[in-house]
Amino acid sequence: MRATRLAAAAVATGSLVLGMAGPALAAPAQDGPKAGQFCKKADIGKQVKLADGTLLKCVLEKGQKVPHWVDVTGQQPPTSPPTEPKPTFTFGFDKVKLSSRVVAPGRHTTFTVTCPSTVTITSNGYTRNPLPVTKTGKATWTATGTFKSSLPDPTVATVVCKGFGSVKYSTHPSKTPGKPGGGMQPAKPKIPNGRIDTGDGSMYGRTAGSGAPLMAIGWGALAAAGLGAVALRARRTARERSDVA
């Protein structure tokens, strides 16, 4: 009887031990949320790693009003597509268009400039310096200048694209070295200084008066010389006739 009781106690004890050992052999308990459970809106985007390595993320999927935990274990974070490098802007004469390159008093020149920043146009030949510039597009600027009544030599205009460089236009590019393409054309060729040599030394001298009076005097002298020669020839003819008689 006593042995039976001990055996029963042993069996009971063993079963109790086995019953306690059972949970120890199962998967470890999770300390945190479970996949599918709702989460707070303040936790959207938050990730939680559980003791067993499971990675959960609070997500508000399309069409849902309440966010919930989603198992994202092993998922790679989304990568943004590679960005293409923006083309580098280079400023030069090809970015500036002139309505005319003729330089003359009172004439107008309209500049159309492509520049992503700001544009400044200065010149020693326009009535306004610098010229007022207006933005007409995302990266397009225009300005119009009127030439002075008296123009300097050389006449120069400089277009600056802030942060990208400048180009210079001149009536004498050799006096203002720069890249090709910066020439401006005077309306008239340069007038030489000093008298114009006509060969007789008397006409078109550069004096305070006009050349016209000098020209009249020259023709008068020639006419007088011609009349004198005619009179001399008539006298010789008369003498020859008297000798013959």
KAKAPE-V619090 format. One line per field, one symbol per residue. phi: phi as a letter, one per 30 degrees, with the letter a starting at -180 (. if undefined). A space follows every 50 residues. Layout:
phi: ???
This chain:
phi: .ddddddddddddddddddddeddddddddcldcejddbdddcejdcbcd ddjdccbdbcddjccbdbdbdcdiddddcddddddddddbcaddcbccda cdcaeidcbcccccadcbbbbbacccdbbdddccdcaebbbbabbcdddb cdbdcbbbccceibjabbcadbeddbeadejcdbcddbdddddjdcdcjc ibciddcdddddedddddddddddddddddddddddddddddddd
